Amino acid sequence: MKILMVSWEYPPVVVGGLGRHVHHLATELAVAGHEVVVLARRPSGTDSSTHPTHSFIAEGVLVVAVAEDPPCFDFGEDMLAWTLAMGHAMVRAGIALGKPGIGDGWIPDVVHAHDWLVAHPSIALAEYYDVPLVSTIHATEAGRHSGWVAGRVNKQVHSVEWWLANESDALITCSTSMRDEVERLYGPERIPMTVIRNGIDVGAWTFRPRAPRSGPPRLLYVGRLEYEKGVQDAIAALPRIRRAHPGTTLTIAGIGTQFEWLRERARVHRVARAVTFAGQLDHEGLLGWLHGADAILLPSRYEPFGIVALEAAAAGTPLITSTAGGLGEAVIDGVTGASFEPADVDGLVEAVRATLDDPAATQDRAYAARERLTADFAWDVVATETALVYSSAKRRVRNPLGRPKIVERPLPERDPNQPS
């Protein structure tokens, strides 16, 4: 098949797990013999004079990295305007693929959208080429905000997500919990929805058993520094963990909007000296931290899937995770890791204590996690399942859509420690 993927991140522009997901899926589909073109973008803050649209082939995939247009928009301050501008540039580049002498008349059999930020170009290009639109919903605005879309921008993003879901000919989610969430939030009637789990490149994450501990325990968190990731719960639990296992440290690797607030939480709980903020790590740096940690702690309050859990398990790092969303499906408590309910600080403390108290059982669970990965989360399996969705998707007759209904509710009672 000829597959046109549309994603706001793709190497070398990678923001988070979505960029890595699209990259692995695209290259694995190319290995399987499909023609894959990825519409992506140039780095934020650049322009066409310094960073013109650049087309290149990498690992069998044609990547079209689209230049930013001249109007000045900042993603942090003008998110919707920035997104619309990016989409406009992607539409022009996508149409050019079908023109002789530019894209040599290449016409896709299917358009695959990855998340709401590329809804506009994906919908437009699927209509232009009159081919099915398949969309992967990686997360939802309501889910990222504990089920609420109270703010103006939250409502705007939610409405775009609703539009993308209801304009698609087939939908993909990365977990059963995400499928249920999409059905509940967007109610896409009669649109086939398939659960395809994220994959893991096992070869990129060298497995290393835990050596006998010498010194205090080392816990590691990897991910974005956002409220829904629950890092604040790990910090709140650390004093009690240290009473049971003196000297325990927590290293927090990642960047995000809640960095300063989380540093303040460490001071409030009097563990500032035991908490290290390592920033964003490259692959080798992350692998080194994974090999050096006694366990990785992923306390998400909301998590569509949790690719970091797979990467950590592939590296041999014992897993301690919440049961939020996809984490609850990827990690089997007592078999491949230790789990606790989201936002349950007491449960988090007990899961960490149990992991540190019994290194032998913890190592057995790490072996089991690695073994499960190679069978259930291989990228060739993900690519095969995705190709089946493509081949079965049919462009349906479009009916005009009204506005989505956004339920107006008062704000829920807030966690007094949550940043405003």
Salt bridges, closest charged atoms under 4 A:
GLU59 OE2 - HIS23 NE2 2.68
ASP69 OD1 - ARG92 NH2 2.89
ASP130 OD1 - ARG395 NE 3.50
GLU141 OE1 - ARG144 NH2 2.86
GLU141 OE2 - HIS145 ND1 3.62
GLU161 OE2 - ARG144 NH2 3.08
GLU167 OE1 - ARG398 NE 3.25
ASP169 OD2 - ARG395 NH1 3.72
ASP169 OD1 - ARG396 NE 3.68
ASP169 OD1 - ARG398 NH1 2.73
ASP180 OD1 - ARG179 NH2 3.36
GLU189 OE1 - ARG190 NH1 3.40
GLU228 OE2 - ARG224 NH2 3.44
ASP233 OD1 - ARG301 NH2 2.84
GLU260 OE1 - ARG263 NH2 3.10
GLU264 OE1 - ARG267 NH2 2.92
ASP294 OD1 - ARG213 NE 3.41
ASP294 OD2 - ARG218 NE 3.61
GLU303 OE1 - LYS229 NZ 2.73
GLU311 OE2 - ARG20 NH1 2.53
ASP346 OD1 - ARG240 NH1 2.64
GLU350 OE2 - ARG353 NH1 3.22
ASP357 OD1 - HIS245 NE2 2.75
ASP376 OD2 - ARG372 NE 3.29
GLU408 OE2 - LYS155 NZ 3.02
ASP415 OD2 - ARG301 NH2 3.74
